[in-house]
């Protein structure tokens, strides 16, 4: 019985040693080969906030890569909603309320009854009175909101932390 365990152990060690790769990968590029380019670094502005909408308090984060994309995430234990704004379109999702929006800025203007463009959203997020501007936008959409900006910082990222929505 003991001999059987020893044989099984020896067979397992032999199998594991046999699976090991013996080839060594070259870490240097061949002479004359072009060097790979580093991914471009992008600076993101991250703004955190606390919002009270129709009696429900939630926290959120807005990340913005200037002249490129704006992300929005609102949470209270679970994610309540998220949004993505690019130069040409806007996506909003509030799954708990079963509300979704995907469209152009012209469609968004019809809903909010306010002139909105990517530049307007970008200025709103970067402004010192961003909370008040967001409250006014929420009021235009029929929601009573109070927004407090709790922090703003700049971070550097190599790539964007999302996959493009299809």
N, C-alpha and C positions, 0 to 999 in steps of 0.2 A: 504494500500500500504506500509506504513511504517512498519507495523507488518510483512509483507512478507519479507522485507529486514532483519529484526531482526532475523526471523526464519532461513533464509538462512545462516546468519552469525553464529548463534548458531550451526547449523548443520555442517557447515564447520569446526568450532573449535572443535566440538565433534568428527568429523571424523579424524581430524589431531591428536587429543589426543589419539584416539583409535588405530592409526597406530604406535604409539611409542613403541619401544621394552622395556620390563620391565626386561629382563634378563641382568645381568652384566657379562661381560667376565672377566675371571680370568687373571690377568697380571703376576702371578708368576707360574713357572713350578712346577709340583708335586715333592715331595721329591724323590731323587734317579734318576730322569729323566736326561738323558744326555743334556748338554747345547748345543744349536745350535752353529755351528762354524761360525765365521765371514767370509765374502767373502774376498778372498785374495786381498791385495792392490797392484796395479801395477803402476809403474812409467812410464809416457809417456814423451817423448821428443817432444815438439811442435816447429816446425820451420815455420816461416812465410816468404813469399818472394813476390817479384814483378818480373814479367817476361814480356818481350816484344818478342813476337813470330810472325814473318812475319808481323810486323807493328801493331800488336794488343797488347795493354797493358792489363795485368790482374794481380790480386793478388791471392795468394794461401796459403795453409797451408798443411804441412806434419806432421802427427802424427805418432810416432814410439814407439812401445812397444818392447824393446830389445829382440832379438831372438824369436819373436813371430809374429808380424804383422806390416805393414806400410800402412797408409792411405794417400791418396792425394786428395785434393780438390782445383780446380781452378775456380775463379769467376770473373765476371765483370757484375755487376747488377744481373745477373742470373748465375747459375752454368754452366760453360763451359765444365768441365770434372771432372771425379773422377777416382780414382784408388785404388786398394787393392792388396798388395803383401804379401803372406804368405811364409812359408818355401818351399812349393812345387808348388805353382801356382801364376799366375798374372792375374788380371782383370783390364781392362782399358775401359773407356766409354767416348766418346766425342759425345753426341747426336746431337749437332748443326751441326757438320760436318758429321754426320751419320757414325761414325767410332767406332768400338767395337773390343776388343781383350780379349779373355779368353783362357789361355793355360799355358803350362809349361815354364820353363826357357829355354829349348832347342828351343821351338818355338820362344820365344822372341829374342834369340841369332841369329836365322836365319833372323829376320826382321831388327835388329839393326846392324848386322854384327860385334858385339862386344861380348866378353865373359862376361856374366852376371849371377850372382847367387843371392840368398837372402843376403848372406854375403856381396857381392859387393854393392848391393843397400843400405844396412844398413850402410856400411862404407861411401858411397857417401853422404847419408843424414846427418851423424854425422860429416863429415869432415869440417874443417875450410874453405876449398876452394870448398864447395858444389856447389856454383853457377857456377864456371868454369867447374866442372865435368858434371853438368847437361847440360850446353851449348854444351860440346863435344858430349854427348849422343844425344842431339837434332840434331846436325850437322850430326851425323852418320845416323840419320833417315831422313835427307833431309830438316830439318827446320833450319832457321836462328833464333837464340834465344839469348837474353841477360837476365841473371837472377841476381837479387840482393837479398841477404838474408837480411831481415829487422829485424829479431828477432829470438831468440831461448831461450826457457825456459823449465824447467822440472815441470810437474804437477803430482799429485797423483790421481788415479781413483780407485774406488772400482771394477768396471766392465768395459768392453770395450763398447764404445758407438756405436756399430753397431750390426746388426743381420747378421749372416753368409749368404752370397749370395748362393742361391741354384741353 
